[in-house]
Amino acid sequence: MGAAFISTSKQLPRDTQVILSLVLEFCGRVVELEAQVAQVFPPQEGPAAVVGLALLFTDRARAEALLRPWLVQA
């Protein structure tokens, strides 16, 4: 729970600080987490191309506390 991959065509420089808003429609909540861009996956050719951003949560403990009630463990 220390990171997330966001599929997006918006390219941000590495180390950019962002606010990630997760809309949890199933429970009517929005969780906002501060994060930093750790890796950028620019547009590429091919059917398996991954495009987006890898984000590291600034406060991992807070992210875990806010998300744990909504995650199912296998």
CYANA upper distance limits for C-alpha pairs under 8 A (distance plus 0.5 A):
  1 MET  CA     60 ARG  CA      7.53
  1 MET  CA     63 ALA  CA      7.55
  1 MET  CA     64 GLU  CA      6.41
  2 GLY  CA     56 LEU  CA      6.49
  2 GLY  CA     57 PHE  CA      6.11
  2 GLY  CA     60 ARG  CA      5.69
  2 GLY  CA     63 ALA  CA      7.90
  2 GLY  CA     64 GLU  CA      8.11
  3 ALA  CA     54 ALA  CA      7.62
  3 ALA  CA     55 LEU  CA      5.94
  3 ALA  CA     56 LEU  CA      4.83
  3 ALA  CA     57 PHE  CA      6.11
  4 ALA  CA     54 ALA  CA      6.35
  4 ALA  CA     55 LEU  CA      5.75
  4 ALA  CA     56 LEU  CA      7.14
  4 ALA  CA     57 PHE  CA      8.39
  5 PHE  CA     52 GLY  CA      7.56
  5 PHE  CA     53 LEU  CA      6.23
  5 PHE  CA     54 ALA  CA      4.97
  5 PHE  CA     55 LEU  CA      6.67
  6 ILE  CA     52 GLY  CA      6.01
  6 ILE  CA     53 LEU  CA      5.76
  6 ILE  CA     54 ALA  CA      6.89
  6 ILE  CA     55 LEU  CA      8.03
  7 SER  CA     50 VAL  CA      8.25
  7 SER  CA     51 VAL  CA      6.40
  7 SER  CA     52 GLY  CA      4.79
  7 SER  CA     53 LEU  CA      7.09
  8 THR  CA     51 VAL  CA      6.79
  8 THR  CA     52 GLY  CA      5.05
  8 THR  CA     53 LEU  CA      7.52
  9 SER  CA     42 PRO  CA      8.30
  9 SER  CA     43 PRO  CA      7.90
  9 SER  CA     51 VAL  CA      6.96
  9 SER  CA     52 GLY  CA      6.63
 10 LYS  CA     52 GLY  CA      7.80
 11 GLN  CA     40 VAL  CA      7.51
 11 GLN  CA     42 PRO  CA      7.49
 11 GLN  CA     52 GLY  CA      7.77
 11 GLN  CA     53 LEU  CA      8.03
 12 LEU  CA     16 THR  CA      7.21
 12 LEU  CA     37 VAL  CA      7.90
 12 LEU  CA     40 VAL  CA      7.80
 12 LEU  CA     53 LEU  CA      8.38
 13 PRO  CA     37 VAL  CA      7.67
 13 PRO  CA     40 VAL  CA      7.89
 14 ARG  CA     36 GLN  CA      8.27
 14 ARG  CA     37 VAL  CA      5.55
 14 ARG  CA     38 ALA  CA      6.18
 14 ARG  CA     39 GLN  CA      6.54
 14 ARG  CA     40 VAL  CA      7.19
 15 ASP  CA     36 GLN  CA      5.98
 15 ASP  CA     37 VAL  CA      5.42
 15 ASP  CA     38 ALA  CA      6.58
 16 THR  CA     36 GLN  CA      6.03
 16 THR  CA     37 VAL  CA      5.84
 17 GLN  CA     34 GLU  CA      7.76
 17 GLN  CA     35 ALA  CA      6.38
 17 GLN  CA     36 GLN  CA      5.06
 17 GLN  CA     37 VAL  CA      7.14
 18 VAL  CA     34 GLU  CA      6.41
 18 VAL  CA     35 ALA  CA      5.83
 18 VAL  CA     36 GLN  CA      6.48
 18 VAL  CA     37 VAL  CA      8.01
 19 ILE  CA     32 GLU  CA      6.94
 19 ILE  CA     33 LEU  CA      6.09
 19 ILE  CA     34 GLU  CA      5.11
 19 ILE  CA     35 ALA  CA      6.58
 20 LEU  CA     32 GLU  CA      6.04
 20 LEU  CA     33 LEU  CA      5.67
 20 LEU  CA     34 GLU  CA      6.74
 20 LEU  CA     35 ALA  CA      7.32
 21 SER  CA     30 VAL  CA      6.97
 21 SER  CA     31 VAL  CA      6.20
 21 SER  CA     32 GLU  CA      4.91
 21 SER  CA     33 LEU  CA      7.04
 22 LEU  CA     30 VAL  CA      6.03
 22 LEU  CA     31 VAL  CA      5.60
 22 LEU  CA     32 GLU  CA      6.75
 23 VAL  CA     28 GLY  CA      8.26
 23 VAL  CA     29 ARG  CA      6.74
 23 VAL  CA     30 VAL  CA      5.04
 23 VAL  CA     31 VAL  CA      7.11
 24 LEU  CA     28 GLY  CA      6.44
 24 LEU  CA     29 ARG  CA      5.69
 24 LEU  CA     30 VAL  CA      6.28
 24 LEU  CA     31 VAL  CA      8.06
 25 GLU  CA     29 ARG  CA      7.03
 31 VAL  CA     66 LEU  CA      7.69
 31 VAL  CA     67 LEU  CA      8.47
 33 LEU  CA     57 PHE  CA      7.40
 33 LEU  CA     58 THR  CA      8.39
 33 LEU  CA     63 ALA  CA      7.03
 34 GLU  CA     57 PHE  CA      6.44
 34 GLU  CA     58 THR  CA      6.06
 34 GLU  CA     59 ASP  CA      7.75
 35 ALA  CA     55 LEU  CA      6.37
 35 ALA  CA     56 LEU  CA      5.79
 35 ALA  CA     57 PHE  CA      4.66
 35 ALA  CA     58 THR  CA      5.40
 35 ALA  CA     59 ASP  CA      8.43
 36 GLN  CA     55 LEU  CA      5.92
 36 GLN  CA     56 LEU  CA      5.79
 36 GLN  CA     57 PHE  CA      6.96
 36 GLN  CA     58 THR  CA      7.12
 37 VAL  CA     53 LEU  CA      7.08
 37 VAL  CA     54 ALA  CA      6.50
 37 VAL  CA     55 LEU  CA      5.15
 37 VAL  CA     56 LEU  CA      7.01
 38 ALA  CA     53 LEU  CA      8.00
 38 ALA  CA     54 ALA  CA      5.97
 38 ALA  CA     55 LEU  CA      5.90
 38 ALA  CA     56 LEU  CA      6.69
 39 GLN  CA     53 LEU  CA      6.37
 39 GLN  CA     54 ALA  CA      5.49
 39 GLN  CA     55 LEU  CA      7.68
 40 VAL  CA     51 VAL  CA      8.49
 40 VAL  CA     52 GLY  CA      6.77
 40 VAL  CA     53 LEU  CA      5.33
 40 VAL  CA     54 ALA  CA      6.96
 41 PHE  CA     50 VAL  CA      6.95
 41 PHE  CA     51 VAL  CA      5.43
 41 PHE  CA     52 GLY  CA      5.57
 41 PHE  CA     53 LEU  CA      6.49
 41 PHE  CA     54 ALA  CA      8.48
 42 PRO  CA     50 VAL  CA      8.33
 42 PRO  CA     51 VAL  CA      5.96
 42 PRO  CA     52 GLY  CA      7.18
 43 PRO  CA     49 ALA  CA      7.78
 43 PRO  CA     50 VAL  CA      7.80
 43 PRO  CA     51 VAL  CA      5.83
 44 GLN  CA     49 ALA  CA      6.17
 44 GLN  CA     50 VAL  CA      7.97
 44 GLN  CA     51 VAL  CA      7.93
 45 GLU  CA     49 ALA  CA      6.80
 57 PHE  CA     63 ALA  CA      7.42
 59 ASP  CA     63 ALA  CA      6.85
 60 ARG  CA     64 GLU  CA      6.59
 61 ALA  CA     65 ALA  CA      6.64
 62 ARG  CA     66 LEU  CA      6.65
 63 ALA  CA     67 LEU  CA      6.54
 64 GLU  CA     68 ARG  CA      6.06
 65 ALA  CA     69 PRO  CA      8.23
 67 LEU  CA     71 LEU  CA      7.00
